[in-house]
Amino acid sequence: MNIIVATFLLKMEKEVPLLMASVIKGTDLEENLAVIGTDGAVMTGINKGCIRKLVKALQRPLQKVVCLLHTNELPLHHVFIELDGSTKSLDAFAGPISKKLDSNVSQWRVVAFKSIPNPHFPMLPNDLFKTLA
């Protein structure tokens, strides 16, 4: 199985698909690569997404695997922006709600919680977790 792992800055989103295509072309991946994965929607835009650009450069379709946990963040992110405005830096809040919070949010302790039982929730066997990286 061939696996490509690519990590890059969003500022390089135009160059990365072309660079990946140049690495892939001339190898077995040019014909055999079937799936490409990513951790979020930035990579999957219909015209400007990195995966779309890679598909165009390779001139054939690829199956996309996108992390749903990251995708789930997007609607909540937009709710926070709507309610509290955008962030002003990587570690500062500036909106009306955020200003009421202690400025040292990253050092708050994690609060213990009690789980809510759900008899319909699928339970994975514990030994399965040992096989995951």
Biotite code that builds the C-alpha atoms (Angstrom):
import biotite.structure as struc

atoms = struc.array([
    struc.Atom([0.000, 0.000, 0.000], chain_id="A", res_id=1, res_name="MET", atom_name="CA", element="C"),
    struc.Atom([1.299, 3.459, -0.879], chain_id="A", res_id=2, res_name="ASN", atom_name="CA", element="C"),
    struc.Atom([0.690, 6.251, 1.604], chain_id="A", res_id=3, res_name="ILE", atom_name="CA", element="C"),
    struc.Atom([1.443, 9.932, 1.181], chain_id="A", res_id=4, res_name="ILE", atom_name="CA", element="C"),
    struc.Atom([1.467, 12.193, 4.202], chain_id="A", res_id=5, res_name="VAL", atom_name="CA", element="C"),
    struc.Atom([1.529, 15.915, 3.554], chain_id="A", res_id=6, res_name="ALA", atom_name="CA", element="C"),
    struc.Atom([1.552, 18.666, 6.113], chain_id="A", res_id=7, res_name="THR", atom_name="CA", element="C"),
    struc.Atom([1.810, 22.263, 5.013], chain_id="A", res_id=8, res_name="PHE", atom_name="CA", element="C"),
    struc.Atom([0.890, 25.814, 5.767], chain_id="A", res_id=9, res_name="LEU", atom_name="CA", element="C"),
    struc.Atom([-2.373, 27.109, 4.349], chain_id="A", res_id=10, res_name="LEU", atom_name="CA", element="C"),
    struc.Atom([-0.400, 29.898, 2.700], chain_id="A", res_id=11, res_name="LYS", atom_name="CA", element="C"),
    struc.Atom([1.077, 27.236, 0.406], chain_id="A", res_id=12, res_name="MET", atom_name="CA", element="C"),
    struc.Atom([-2.269, 25.821, -0.740], chain_id="A", res_id=13, res_name="GLU", atom_name="CA", element="C"),
    struc.Atom([-1.605, 26.807, -4.359], chain_id="A", res_id=14, res_name="LYS", atom_name="CA", element="C"),
    struc.Atom([1.838, 25.207, -4.580], chain_id="A", res_id=15, res_name="GLU", atom_name="CA", element="C"),
    struc.Atom([1.288, 22.005, -2.582], chain_id="A", res_id=16, res_name="VAL", atom_name="CA", element="C"),
    struc.Atom([-1.055, 20.165, -5.001], chain_id="A", res_id=17, res_name="PRO", atom_name="CA", element="C"),
    struc.Atom([1.324, 20.837, -7.888], chain_id="A", res_id=18, res_name="LEU", atom_name="CA", element="C"),
    struc.Atom([4.296, 19.712, -5.803], chain_id="A", res_id=19, res_name="LEU", atom_name="CA", element="C"),
    struc.Atom([2.433, 16.550, -4.756], chain_id="A", res_id=20, res_name="MET", atom_name="CA", element="C"),
    struc.Atom([1.490, 15.845, -8.374], chain_id="A", res_id=21, res_name="ALA", atom_name="CA", element="C"),
    struc.Atom([5.115, 16.254, -9.472], chain_id="A", res_id=22, res_name="SER", atom_name="CA", element="C"),
    struc.Atom([6.219, 13.751, -6.807], chain_id="A", res_id=23, res_name="VAL", atom_name="CA", element="C"),
    struc.Atom([3.472, 11.279, -7.789], chain_id="A", res_id=24, res_name="ILE", atom_name="CA", element="C"),
    struc.Atom([3.934, 11.456, -11.566], chain_id="A", res_id=25, res_name="LYS", atom_name="CA", element="C"),
    struc.Atom([6.303, 8.839, -12.900], chain_id="A", res_id=26, res_name="GLY", atom_name="CA", element="C"),
    struc.Atom([5.752, 6.491, -9.937], chain_id="A", res_id=27, res_name="THR", atom_name="CA", element="C"),
    struc.Atom([3.232, 3.655, -9.389], chain_id="A", res_id=28, res_name="ASP", atom_name="CA", element="C"),
    struc.Atom([1.116, 6.177, -7.507], chain_id="A", res_id=29, res_name="LEU", atom_name="CA", element="C"),
    struc.Atom([0.310, 7.903, -10.770], chain_id="A", res_id=30, res_name="GLU", atom_name="CA", element="C"),
    struc.Atom([-1.859, 4.911, -11.694], chain_id="A", res_id=31, res_name="GLU", atom_name="CA", element="C"),
    struc.Atom([-2.526, 3.296, -8.289], chain_id="A", res_id=32, res_name="ASN", atom_name="CA", element="C"),
    struc.Atom([-3.308, 6.151, -5.901], chain_id="A", res_id=33, res_name="LEU", atom_name="CA", element="C"),
    struc.Atom([-7.009, 5.794, -5.138], chain_id="A", res_id=34, res_name="ALA", atom_name="CA", element="C"),
    struc.Atom([-7.618, 7.634, -1.858], chain_id="A", res_id=35, res_name="VAL", atom_name="CA", element="C"),
    struc.Atom([-6.401, 10.926, -0.425], chain_id="A", res_id=36, res_name="ILE", atom_name="CA", element="C"),
    struc.Atom([-7.155, 12.069, 3.102], chain_id="A", res_id=37, res_name="GLY", atom_name="CA", element="C"),
    struc.Atom([-7.249, 15.368, 4.908], chain_id="A", res_id=38, res_name="THR", atom_name="CA", element="C"),
    struc.Atom([-8.195, 16.767, 8.273], chain_id="A", res_id=39, res_name="ASP", atom_name="CA", element="C"),
    struc.Atom([-10.550, 19.509, 7.200], chain_id="A", res_id=40, res_name="GLY", atom_name="CA", element="C"),
    struc.Atom([-12.690, 21.291, 4.683], chain_id="A", res_id=41, res_name="ALA", atom_name="CA", element="C"),
    struc.Atom([-10.028, 23.806, 3.628], chain_id="A", res_id=42, res_name="VAL", atom_name="CA", element="C"),
    struc.Atom([-8.557, 21.034, 1.522], chain_id="A", res_id=43, res_name="MET", atom_name="CA", element="C"),
    struc.Atom([-11.795, 20.069, -0.201], chain_id="A", res_id=44, res_name="THR", atom_name="CA", element="C"),
    struc.Atom([-13.152, 23.214, -1.835], chain_id="A", res_id=45, res_name="GLY", atom_name="CA", element="C"),
    struc.Atom([-14.933, 22.532, -5.119], chain_id="A", res_id=46, res_name="ILE", atom_name="CA", element="C"),
    struc.Atom([-12.603, 24.791, -7.135], chain_id="A", res_id=47, res_name="ASN", atom_name="CA", element="C"),
    struc.Atom([-9.812, 26.011, -4.872], chain_id="A", res_id=48, res_name="LYS", atom_name="CA", element="C"),
    struc.Atom([-9.316, 23.067, -2.499], chain_id="A", res_id=49, res_name="GLY", atom_name="CA", element="C"),
    struc.Atom([-5.960, 21.301, -2.535], chain_id="A", res_id=50, res_name="CYS", atom_name="CA", element="C"),
    struc.Atom([-7.533, 17.919, -3.235], chain_id="A", res_id=51, res_name="ILE", atom_name="CA", element="C"),
    struc.Atom([-9.455, 19.344, -6.202], chain_id="A", res_id=52, res_name="ARG", atom_name="CA", element="C"),
    struc.Atom([-6.241, 20.834, -7.586], chain_id="A", res_id=53, res_name="LYS", atom_name="CA", element="C"),
    struc.Atom([-4.410, 17.525, -7.143], chain_id="A", res_id=54, res_name="LEU", atom_name="CA", element="C"),
    struc.Atom([-7.232, 15.672, -8.942], chain_id="A", res_id=55, res_name="VAL", atom_name="CA", element="C"),
    struc.Atom([-6.989, 18.154, -11.829], chain_id="A", res_id=56, res_name="LYS", atom_name="CA", element="C"),
    struc.Atom([-3.203, 17.809, -11.969], chain_id="A", res_id=57, res_name="ALA", atom_name="CA", element="C"),
    struc.Atom([-3.420, 13.990, -12.035], chain_id="A", res_id=58, res_name="LEU", atom_name="CA", element="C"),
    struc.Atom([-6.347, 14.153, -14.477], chain_id="A", res_id=59, res_name="GLN", atom_name="CA", element="C"),
    struc.Atom([-8.308, 11.415, -12.698], chain_id="A", res_id=60, res_name="ARG", atom_name="CA", element="C"),
    struc.Atom([-10.663, 11.115, -9.719], chain_id="A", res_id=61, res_name="PRO", atom_name="CA", element="C"),
    struc.Atom([-9.554, 10.224, -6.190], chain_id="A", res_id=62, res_name="LEU", atom_name="CA", element="C"),
    struc.Atom([-11.675, 9.087, -3.270], chain_id="A", res_id=63, res_name="GLN", atom_name="CA", element="C"),
    struc.Atom([-11.610, 11.749, -0.523], chain_id="A", res_id=64, res_name="LYS", atom_name="CA", element="C"),
    struc.Atom([-11.407, 10.820, 3.149], chain_id="A", res_id=65, res_name="VAL", atom_name="CA", element="C"),
    struc.Atom([-12.050, 13.858, 5.354], chain_id="A", res_id=66, res_name="VAL", atom_name="CA", element="C"),
    struc.Atom([-11.889, 13.819, 9.150], chain_id="A", res_id=67, res_name="CYS", atom_name="CA", element="C"),
    struc.Atom([-15.452, 14.339, 10.368], chain_id="A", res_id=68, res_name="LEU", atom_name="CA", element="C"),
    struc.Atom([-14.282, 15.623, 13.744], chain_id="A", res_id=69, res_name="LEU", atom_name="CA", element="C"),
    struc.Atom([-12.633, 18.583, 12.021], chain_id="A", res_id=70, res_name="HIS", atom_name="CA", element="C"),
    struc.Atom([-15.627, 19.037, 9.743], chain_id="A", res_id=71, res_name="THR", atom_name="CA", element="C"),
    struc.Atom([-17.901, 19.174, 12.804], chain_id="A", res_id=72, res_name="ASN", atom_name="CA", element="C"),
    struc.Atom([-15.893, 22.116, 14.128], chain_id="A", res_id=73, res_name="GLU", atom_name="CA", element="C"),
    struc.Atom([-16.877, 24.376, 11.234], chain_id="A", res_id=74, res_name="LEU", atom_name="CA", element="C"),
    struc.Atom([-20.540, 25.059, 12.136], chain_id="A", res_id=75, res_name="PRO", atom_name="CA", element="C"),
    struc.Atom([-19.620, 25.667, 15.782], chain_id="A", res_id=76, res_name="LEU", atom_name="CA", element="C"),
    struc.Atom([-16.782, 27.961, 14.706], chain_id="A", res_id=77, res_name="HIS", atom_name="CA", element="C"),
    struc.Atom([-19.255, 30.042, 12.691], chain_id="A", res_id=78, res_name="HIS", atom_name="CA", element="C"),
    struc.Atom([-21.675, 30.209, 15.646], chain_id="A", res_id=79, res_name="VAL", atom_name="CA", element="C"),
    struc.Atom([-18.896, 31.576, 17.873], chain_id="A", res_id=80, res_name="PHE", atom_name="CA", element="C"),
    struc.Atom([-17.937, 34.165, 15.260], chain_id="A", res_id=81, res_name="ILE", atom_name="CA", element="C"),
    struc.Atom([-21.577, 35.223, 14.898], chain_id="A", res_id=82, res_name="GLU", atom_name="CA", element="C"),
    struc.Atom([-22.091, 35.532, 18.652], chain_id="A", res_id=83, res_name="LEU", atom_name="CA", element="C"),
    struc.Atom([-18.720, 36.861, 19.732], chain_id="A", res_id=84, res_name="ASP", atom_name="CA", element="C"),
    struc.Atom([-16.934, 38.202, 16.657], chain_id="A", res_id=85, res_name="GLY", atom_name="CA", element="C"),
    struc.Atom([-13.698, 36.946, 15.178], chain_id="A", res_id=86, res_name="SER", atom_name="CA", element="C"),
    struc.Atom([-10.540, 36.369, 17.188], chain_id="A", res_id=87, res_name="THR", atom_name="CA", element="C"),
    struc.Atom([-7.894, 39.079, 17.137], chain_id="A", res_id=88, res_name="LYS", atom_name="CA", element="C"),
    struc.Atom([-4.854, 36.839, 17.638], chain_id="A", res_id=89, res_name="SER", atom_name="CA", element="C"),
    struc.Atom([-3.885, 33.231, 18.375], chain_id="A", res_id=90, res_name="LEU", atom_name="CA", element="C"),
    struc.Atom([-4.198, 33.662, 22.133], chain_id="A", res_id=91, res_name="ASP", atom_name="CA", element="C"),
    struc.Atom([-6.554, 36.585, 22.725], chain_id="A", res_id=92, res_name="ALA", atom_name="CA", element="C"),
    struc.Atom([-10.305, 37.068, 22.666], chain_id="A", res_id=93, res_name="PHE", atom_name="CA", element="C"),
    struc.Atom([-11.939, 40.372, 21.900], chain_id="A", res_id=94, res_name="ALA", atom_name="CA", element="C"),
    struc.Atom([-15.688, 39.812, 21.651], chain_id="A", res_id=95, res_name="GLY", atom_name="CA", element="C"),
    struc.Atom([-18.270, 40.839, 24.275], chain_id="A", res_id=96, res_name="PRO", atom_name="CA", element="C"),
    struc.Atom([-18.603, 37.301, 25.651], chain_id="A", res_id=97, res_name="ILE", atom_name="CA", element="C"),
    struc.Atom([-14.893, 36.544, 25.549], chain_id="A", res_id=98, res_name="SER", atom_name="CA", element="C"),
    struc.Atom([-13.975, 39.744, 27.369], chain_id="A", res_id=99, res_name="LYS", atom_name="CA", element="C"),
    struc.Atom([-15.893, 38.451, 30.395], chain_id="A", res_id=100, res_name="LYS", atom_name="CA", element="C"),
    struc.Atom([-13.709, 35.330, 30.524], chain_id="A", res_id=101, res_name="LEU", atom_name="CA", element="C"),
    struc.Atom([-10.453, 35.133, 32.413], chain_id="A", res_id=102, res_name="ASP", atom_name="CA", element="C"),
    struc.Atom([-7.711, 35.951, 29.916], chain_id="A", res_id=103, res_name="SER", atom_name="CA", element="C"),
    struc.Atom([-5.763, 32.835, 30.849], chain_id="A", res_id=104, res_name="ASN", atom_name="CA", element="C"),
    struc.Atom([-8.240, 30.335, 29.379], chain_id="A", res_id=105, res_name="VAL", atom_name="CA", element="C"),
    struc.Atom([-5.515, 27.906, 28.284], chain_id="A", res_id=106, res_name="SER", atom_name="CA", element="C"),
    struc.Atom([-4.592, 27.337, 31.919], chain_id="A", res_id=107, res_name="GLN", atom_name="CA", element="C"),
    struc.Atom([-8.077, 26.548, 33.198], chain_id="A", res_id=108, res_name="TRP", atom_name="CA", element="C"),
    struc.Atom([-8.372, 23.123, 34.781], chain_id="A", res_id=109, res_name="ARG", atom_name="CA", element="C"),
    struc.Atom([-10.375, 20.442, 33.029], chain_id="A", res_id=110, res_name="VAL", atom_name="CA", element="C"),
    struc.Atom([-13.702, 19.945, 34.758], chain_id="A", res_id=111, res_name="VAL", atom_name="CA", element="C"),
    struc.Atom([-14.724, 16.413, 35.687], chain_id="A", res_id=112, res_name="ALA", atom_name="CA", element="C"),
    struc.Atom([-17.980, 15.339, 34.093], chain_id="A", res_id=113, res_name="PHE", atom_name="CA", element="C"),
    struc.Atom([-20.409, 12.496, 34.444], chain_id="A", res_id=114, res_name="LYS", atom_name="CA", element="C"),
    struc.Atom([-21.147, 10.580, 31.262], chain_id="A", res_id=115, res_name="SER", atom_name="CA", element="C"),
    struc.Atom([-24.715, 10.171, 30.090], chain_id="A", res_id=116, res_name="ILE", atom_name="CA", element="C"),
    struc.Atom([-25.485, 6.500, 29.412], chain_id="A", res_id=117, res_name="PRO", atom_name="CA", element="C"),
    struc.Atom([-26.782, 5.670, 25.960], chain_id="A", res_id=118, res_name="ASN", atom_name="CA", element="C"),
    struc.Atom([-27.775, 2.025, 25.419], chain_id="A", res_id=119, res_name="PRO", atom_name="CA", element="C"),
    struc.Atom([-27.810, 2.539, 21.639], chain_id="A", res_id=120, res_name="HIS", atom_name="CA", element="C"),
    struc.Atom([-24.263, 3.924, 21.411], chain_id="A", res_id=121, res_name="PHE", atom_name="CA", element="C"),
    struc.Atom([-21.962, 1.416, 19.690], chain_id="A", res_id=122, res_name="PRO", atom_name="CA", element="C"),
    struc.Atom([-19.196, 0.195, 21.982], chain_id="A", res_id=123, res_name="MET", atom_name="CA", element="C"),
    struc.Atom([-15.878, -0.822, 20.458], chain_id="A", res_id=124, res_name="LEU", atom_name="CA", element="C"),
    struc.Atom([-13.917, -3.642, 22.077], chain_id="A", res_id=125, res_name="PRO", atom_name="CA", element="C"),
    struc.Atom([-10.978, -2.422, 24.186], chain_id="A", res_id=126, res_name="ASN", atom_name="CA", element="C"),
    struc.Atom([-8.466, -4.625, 22.354], chain_id="A", res_id=127, res_name="ASP", atom_name="CA", element="C"),
    struc.Atom([-9.293, -2.763, 19.122], chain_id="A", res_id=128, res_name="LEU", atom_name="CA", element="C"),
    struc.Atom([-7.794, 0.429, 20.584], chain_id="A", res_id=129, res_name="PHE", atom_name="CA", element="C"),
    struc.Atom([-4.452, -1.339, 21.062], chain_id="A", res_id=130, res_name="LYS", atom_name="CA", element="C"),
    struc.Atom([-4.195, -1.832, 17.297], chain_id="A", res_id=131, res_name="THR", atom_name="CA", element="C"),
    struc.Atom([-4.753, 1.844, 16.499], chain_id="A", res_id=132, res_name="LEU", atom_name="CA", element="C"),
    struc.Atom([-1.798, 4.160, 16.098], chain_id="A", res_id=133, res_name="ALA", atom_name="CA", element="C"),
])
